[in-house]
Amino acid sequence: MGVKVVKFGGSSVADGLQLAKVKEIIESDPERRYVVVSAPGKRFDGDSKITDLLFMCKAHAEHNIPYEQLLQVVTDRYSAIKYNLNIDVDLEDAYKEIKAQMNSGCSEDYVASRGEYLSAILVAAYLGYDFVDTKRLILFDGKGRLLAEETNEALSEELSKHERAVIPGFYGSIKESDEIKVLSRGGSDVTGSLVARAVNADIYENWTDVSGLLMADPRVVDDPKPIENISYMELRELSYMGASVLHEEAVFPVRLSNIPINIRNTNAPEDPGTIITTEKDYKNDKVLSGIAGKQPFTVITVYKNMMNKEVGFVRRALAVLEDLGISFDHIPTGIDSLSVVIESAAVEDHLDEVIDAFNHRLHPDEITVVPDIALIAVVGMGLSHSVGVSAKITKALADAGINIRMLNQGTSEINVIIGVESKDFKAATRAIYSAFVD
Ligand code: ASP
């Protein structure tokens, strides 16, 4: 029998109604043997996510503000699910333990992790699967970095003892001290990916509340088409530029073992969703896979005659950023000019320092600063072998009366990055989308 790892996000486990759908999905396919769950998320607009409430409990405790009522809201959510679905499980001891730990000043990570912990205990009992805790299985070093290989071995060894299991997302522990450590927000996606690698799954299904990725942000483009198949590399480009369906780091573990990810919708299980595969398994005959954008960026351009002949110029420019701890996104260069494109939030407090240091170390003829630039990534494996892609983009923007401030064909050849003024962002995205999609 094959093995599928299925991960259900916060909205899929938000209440009894959603969990009943989860059970149906799992039971409809016996290969869905390893289930990773998030903590319950929002049930409706304005509702709270359990993880947010847990972080709030800890913040209250730190400021000596009573947190018991908040914690009660959390435990009531689990108890309501338990009673609604008539799940035969005793959560009282787990609640008591959390309260005791809170009273003895436990860490923020411990408290935050309890959302997934309780969720997995509950779901395991509901499905009749084993509960497998990720403490001591997902391992971090003392600096909080994931120990990928040791994690893979530990998970793989433990899961080989369980035919079917429910596993909490989002946390593991520091190997040396055994202390609970959480991943960054949305990290249950990463847990799912680690589990998929560890059990060598045929597929990693990531169940959420949308039927996969769309070719553009629906808040910008009307009714964008769904993406059926996308490569890991393209997904990485799109998520970095703001398309958010999956945690950015969830790609790495499965990519190592060529396991495809299928984004599915718990509320529309009949939809095929988006399949994310390696480049070689990729089946998409479209030139464009998707468009995503991010803003605001600041572009600092240094002009100097004969810059291209000056050995070490770029290194000295980048050393300025390194010394100030600023990371940049792009460095387009011309013969006599160099631009650095930096997220505005990262540079705005240091702008004067950067300009002083550029003047001092590079002796430029001129420096210009353009704030408020939006970057649009046009992503597609087909871009590299299609003639006239840049022309199509520039024509679409020219026809829409939009001035291009920067155009950078990525060296990976799967993306073209266009910089426009932030005010033109939406119109530019729509113009490019219409140029490629009919
Ligand atoms: N519950 C965690 C969060 O809200 C992790 C997750 O859902 O993936 O960030």
Residues whose N, C-alpha, C, O or C-beta is under 5 A from the ligand:
A	BS01	LIG	G10 S38 A39 T51 F170 R185 G186 G187 S188 D189
